[in-house]
Amino acid sequence: MTGTDAKSIGSSGDNEPRTIPITSPLYLHPSDNPSLKLTQTIFNGDNYDLWADADKNGLDAKNKLGFVEGEVKKPEAVEGEDSLELLVWRQCNAMLKAWLRNVIDEKLHPSITFTVTVAEIWEELKGRYAAGNAPRVHQLKSDLYECKQGRESVVEYYTRLKTIWDELANYSKVPKCTCGAGAMIIKEREEAKVHEFLMGLDTALYGGLRTNLLMEDPITSLTRAYALVLREERHTNITKVKEERNEAAMAMHHYGTGRGRGGFSRPDAETEELPPRCTQSGKFYHTEDSCYDKHGYDVVKSRGRG
């Protein structure tokens, strides 16, 4: 076995180097180090299910999931001395403890500092923070019912919805069968998602489009509904920008041609901002504090001297 596909851990009695194959959970790649983060999701005490799923995926990619699930047992010492396998196991255990700490909020570190194995850390966190299925499912369905677009963009709103859908799917698995029932359940769930997505949209912006989509028979797919709503949002934003530009241009033209009525020829050419306007006389280039109509010419002139 070459050095490229195995890790040397010592020598046997015949002086041949002993190696750990890369398929072994005890194998550590040369790039593995204690500062590695397996996921960008940081566990803060309230997001256990989301964090655990992301972290388990990272551990599985590193072939280290067996450590936290207790499948990779600690080797026994041989004749009172640590075996090479035990030394390597300790190295992996220490590395995984560092990886877990990197994705756990610092305020939770004291509660796991003196835990010996990574499996014990995992079980302790699971016992303390993993919610039971029924309460969590109830909370998720409540969040789903209250999930409305509000001031969010369509992308942000859909992302919130999909996060809830994905977690709910973890608690409600579709049965595997050959009778077609599983396919029917999946179809019904997808149709329910379309209704949930459309019902939570801003009615003022997408009420017409929603009505048209709901009238289709059979109902459109979630992918198509999302694409159409996203296209409508982009069209609305483009139209809004054009209208704002037109209004600004009309205002500039109005003030620019009102020399005789407004008291100035045009706004500042560099900043394109209108000059100050008096709330007393309605004229530009002065404020109420320096208005001749209100205070008189002599008073304003004396203020200027002061």
C-alpha positions as CSV (number, residue, x, y, z in Angstrom):
1,M,0.0,0.0,0.0
2,T,1.5,3.3,-1.1
3,G,1.8,6.5,0.8
4,T,-0.8,8.1,-1.4
5,D,-3.7,5.9,-0.3
6,A,-2.7,5.1,3.3
7,K,-1.3,6.6,6.4
8,S,1.7,5.1,8.2
9,I,1.2,4.6,11.9
10,G,4.2,2.7,12.9
11,S,6.1,-0.5,12.4
12,S,5.3,-4.1,13.0
13,G,7.6,-6.8,14.3
14,D,9.2,-7.3,10.9
15,N,10.0,-3.6,10.7
16,E,7.4,-3.2,7.9
17,P,5.4,0.1,8.3
18,R,1.9,-0.3,9.3
19,T,-0.7,1.8,7.5
20,I,-4.3,2.8,7.8
21,P,-6.2,2.7,4.5
22,I,-8.0,5.8,3.4
23,T,-11.3,4.0,3.6
24,S,-10.9,3.6,7.4
25,P,-12.7,6.1,9.7
26,L,-9.4,6.3,11.6
27,Y,-7.7,7.8,8.6
28,L,-6.9,11.6,8.7
29,H,-6.1,13.4,5.5
30,P,-3.0,15.6,5.6
31,S,-5.2,18.7,5.1
32,D,-7.3,17.9,8.2
33,N,-6.6,20.3,11.0
34,P,-8.3,21.4,14.3
35,S,-9.5,24.7,12.8
36,L,-11.7,23.1,10.2
37,K,-15.4,23.9,10.0
38,L,-17.6,21.2,8.8
39,T,-20.6,23.5,8.2
40,Q,-21.4,27.2,8.2
41,T,-24.3,26.6,10.5
42,I,-23.4,27.5,14.1
43,F,-25.3,25.7,16.9
44,N,-26.6,28.4,19.3
45,G,-28.9,26.3,21.5
46,D,-32.1,26.9,19.4
47,N,-31.3,25.3,16.0
48,Y,-30.3,21.8,17.0
49,D,-32.1,19.9,14.2
50,L,-30.8,22.2,11.5
51,W,-27.2,22.1,12.9
52,A,-27.1,18.4,13.6
53,D,-28.2,17.6,10.0
54,A,-25.6,19.9,8.5
55,D,-22.9,18.6,10.8
56,K,-23.7,15.0,10.3
57,N,-23.4,15.6,6.5
58,G,-20.0,17.1,7.0
59,L,-18.8,14.2,9.2
60,D,-20.1,11.7,6.7
61,A,-18.2,13.4,4.0
62,K,-15.1,12.9,6.1
63,N,-16.0,9.3,6.9
64,K,-16.2,10.2,10.6
65,L,-19.9,9.8,11.3
66,G,-19.2,6.5,13.1
67,F,-17.4,8.4,15.8
68,V,-20.4,10.5,16.9
69,E,-22.8,7.6,16.4
70,G,-20.7,5.3,18.6
71,E,-19.9,2.8,15.9
72,V,-16.2,3.5,16.0
73,K,-15.3,2.1,19.4
74,K,-12.2,3.0,21.4
75,P,-9.6,0.3,21.0
76,E,-8.3,-1.5,24.1
77,A,-4.8,-1.3,25.3
78,V,-2.6,-4.3,24.6
79,E,-0.8,-5.8,27.6
80,G,-1.2,-2.6,29.5
81,E,0.3,-0.4,26.8
82,D,-1.4,1.8,24.2
83,S,-1.7,0.1,20.9
84,L,-1.1,2.0,17.7
85,E,-4.8,1.8,16.8
86,L,-5.6,3.4,20.2
87,L,-3.1,6.2,19.6
88,V,-4.7,7.0,16.2
89,W,-8.2,6.8,17.6
90,R,-7.3,9.3,20.3
91,Q,-5.9,11.6,17.6
92,C,-9.1,11.3,15.6
93,N,-11.3,11.9,18.7
94,A,-9.3,15.0,19.6
95,M,-9.6,16.3,16.0
96,L,-13.4,15.7,15.9
97,K,-13.8,17.4,19.3
98,A,-12.1,20.5,17.9
99,W,-14.3,20.3,14.8
100,L,-17.5,20.3,16.9
101,R,-16.3,23.2,19.0
102,N,-15.7,25.2,15.8
103,V,-19.4,25.0,14.9
104,I,-20.9,25.5,18.4
105,D,-21.5,28.9,19.9
106,E,-18.8,29.9,22.4
107,K,-21.4,30.4,25.2
108,L,-22.0,26.6,25.1
109,H,-18.4,25.6,25.2
110,P,-18.1,25.3,29.0
111,S,-20.8,22.6,29.0
112,I,-18.7,20.3,26.8
113,T,-15.2,21.3,27.8
114,F,-14.5,18.3,30.1
115,T,-16.4,15.6,28.0
116,V,-13.9,12.9,27.0
117,T,-15.2,11.5,23.7
118,V,-16.9,13.2,20.8
119,A,-19.6,10.6,21.0
120,E,-20.4,11.7,24.6
121,I,-20.5,15.4,23.4
122,W,-22.9,14.4,20.6
123,E,-25.2,12.5,22.9
124,E,-25.2,15.2,25.6
125,L,-26.2,17.9,23.1
126,K,-28.9,15.7,21.6
127,G,-30.3,14.9,25.0
128,R,-30.4,18.5,26.0
129,Y,-31.5,20.2,22.8
130,A,-33.3,17.8,20.5
131,A,-37.0,18.5,20.7
132,G,-39.5,15.6,20.5
133,N,-41.1,15.0,17.2
134,A,-44.7,16.1,18.1
135,P,-43.9,19.5,19.6
136,R,-41.4,20.3,16.8
137,V,-43.9,19.3,14.1
138,H,-46.5,21.4,15.8
139,Q,-44.2,24.4,15.9
140,L,-43.2,24.0,12.2
141,K,-46.8,23.8,11.1
142,S,-47.6,26.9,13.1
143,D,-44.7,28.7,11.5
144,L,-45.9,27.5,8.1
145,Y,-49.4,28.9,8.7
146,E,-48.0,32.3,9.7
147,C,-45.4,32.5,6.9
148,K,-46.3,35.5,4.9
149,Q,-44.2,37.5,2.4
150,G,-44.6,40.9,4.0
151,R,-41.8,43.3,2.9
152,E,-39.5,40.4,1.8
153,S,-38.5,39.7,-1.7
154,V,-39.9,36.6,-3.4
155,V,-36.6,34.9,-3.0
156,E,-36.4,35.6,0.7
157,Y,-40.0,34.5,1.3
158,Y,-39.6,31.3,-0.7
159,T,-36.4,30.4,1.2
160,R,-38.2,30.7,4.5
161,L,-40.9,28.5,3.3
162,K,-38.5,25.8,1.9
163,T,-36.6,25.7,5.1
164,I,-39.8,24.8,7.0
165,W,-40.9,22.3,4.3
166,D,-37.5,20.5,4.3
167,E,-37.5,20.1,8.1
168,L,-41.1,18.9,8.1
169,A,-40.1,16.3,5.5
170,N,-37.5,14.9,8.0
171,Y,-40.3,14.1,10.5
172,S,-42.8,12.7,7.9
173,K,-41.2,10.2,5.6
174,V,-43.0,8.9,2.5
175,P,-43.4,5.1,2.7
176,K,-41.7,3.0,0.1
177,C,-44.2,0.9,-1.8
178,T,-45.0,-0.5,-5.2
179,C,-48.7,0.2,-5.2
180,G,-48.3,3.9,-6.1
181,A,-49.4,5.3,-2.7
182,G,-46.1,6.9,-2.1
183,A,-46.2,8.7,-5.4
184,M,-49.7,10.0,-4.6
185,I,-48.5,11.3,-1.2
186,I,-45.7,13.1,-2.9
187,K,-48.0,14.6,-5.5
188,E,-50.4,15.8,-2.7
189,R,-47.6,17.4,-0.8
190,E,-46.3,19.2,-3.8
191,E,-49.8,20.6,-4.5
192,A,-50.1,21.7,-0.9
193,K,-46.8,23.6,-1.2
194,V,-48.1,25.4,-4.3
195,H,-51.2,26.6,-2.3
196,E,-49.0,27.6,0.7
197,F,-46.6,29.5,-1.4
198,L,-49.3,31.4,-3.3
199,M,-51.5,32.1,-0.2
200,G,-48.6,33.8,1.5
201,L,-47.7,36.2,-1.3
202,D,-48.4,39.9,-1.1
203,T,-52.0,40.3,-2.3
204,A,-51.6,43.8,-3.5
205,L,-48.7,42.8,-5.8
206,Y,-49.5,39.3,-6.8
207,G,-53.3,38.8,-6.2
208,G,-54.1,38.7,-9.9
209,L,-51.4,36.3,-10.8
210,R,-52.3,34.1,-7.9
211,T,-56.0,33.9,-9.0
212,N,-54.9,32.9,-12.5
213,L,-52.6,30.2,-11.3
214,L,-55.2,28.7,-8.9
215,M,-57.7,28.5,-11.7
216,E,-55.5,26.2,-13.7
217,D,-56.5,22.5,-13.8
218,P,-54.5,20.6,-13.0
219,I,-52.8,23.1,-10.7
220,T,-49.4,24.3,-11.8
221,S,-46.1,22.9,-10.4
222,L,-44.3,24.7,-7.6
223,T,-41.3,25.3,-9.8
224,R,-43.4,27.1,-12.5
225,A,-45.4,29.1,-9.9
226,Y,-42.2,30.3,-8.3
227,A,-40.7,31.2,-11.7
228,L,-43.8,33.2,-12.8
229,V,-44.0,35.1,-9.5
230,L,-40.3,35.9,-9.6
231,R,-40.7,37.2,-13.2
232,E,-43.7,39.3,-12.1
233,E,-41.6,40.8,-9.3
234,R,-38.8,41.7,-11.6
235,H,-41.2,43.3,-14.1
236,T,-42.8,45.3,-11.2
237,N,-39.4,46.5,-10.0
238,I,-38.4,47.6,-13.5
239,T,-41.7,49.5,-14.0
240,K,-41.4,51.1,-10.6
241,V,-37.9,52.4,-11.4
242,K,-39.0,53.8,-14.7
243,E,-42.0,55.6,-13.1
244,E,-39.8,57.1,-10.4
245,R,-37.4,58.4,-13.1
246,N,-40.2,59.9,-15.1
247,E,-41.7,61.6,-12.0
248,A,-38.3,63.1,-11.2
249,A,-37.8,64.3,-14.8
250,M,-41.2,65.9,-14.8
251,A,-40.5,67.7,-11.5
252,M,-37.2,69.0,-12.8
253,H,-38.8,70.2,-16.0
254,H,-41.6,71.9,-14.1
255,Y,-39.3,73.7,-11.7
256,G,-36.8,74.5,-14.5
257,T,-39.4,76.3,-16.6
258,G,-41.0,78.2,-13.7
259,R,-38.5,81.1,-13.4
260,G,-41.2,83.8,-13.4
261,R,-43.4,82.0,-10.9
262,G,-40.9,80.2,-8.6
263,G,-38.1,82.7,-8.5
264,F,-35.3,80.6,-10.0
265,S,-34.3,79.1,-13.4
266,R,-33.3,75.5,-12.6
267,P,-31.9,73.3,-9.9
268,D,-28.2,72.9,-9.3
269,A,-26.8,71.1,-12.3
270,E,-24.2,69.0,-10.4
271,T,-26.3,67.6,-7.6
272,E,-29.7,67.7,-9.4
273,E,-31.3,68.7,-6.1
274,L,-33.8,71.5,-5.7
275,P,-32.8,74.6,-3.9
276,P,-34.3,75.5,-0.5
277,R,-37.9,76.7,-0.6
278,C,-39.7,79.0,1.8
279,T,-42.8,77.5,3.4
280,Q,-44.2,81.1,3.9
281,S,-44.0,82.5,0.4
282,G,-43.5,79.4,-1.7
283,K,-40.4,80.9,-3.3
284,F,-37.0,79.2,-3.7
285,Y,-33.5,80.1,-2.6
286,H,-34.4,81.1,0.9
287,T,-36.2,79.7,4.0
288,E,-38.9,81.0,6.3
289,D,-36.4,82.5,8.7
290,S,-35.0,84.8,6.0
291,C,-38.3,85.5,4.2
292,Y,-38.9,89.2,3.2
293,D,-42.7,88.6,3.0
294,K,-42.8,87.5,6.7
295,H,-40.2,89.5,8.4
296,G,-39.7,92.6,6.1
297,Y,-36.7,93.7,4.1
298,D,-35.1,95.7,6.9
299,V,-35.2,92.9,9.4
300,V,-33.8,90.3,7.1
301,K,-31.1,92.8,6.0
302,S,-30.1,93.5,9.6
303,R,-29.8,89.8,10.3
304,G,-27.5,89.4,7.4
305,R,-25.2,92.1,8.8
306,G,-25.1,90.5,12.2
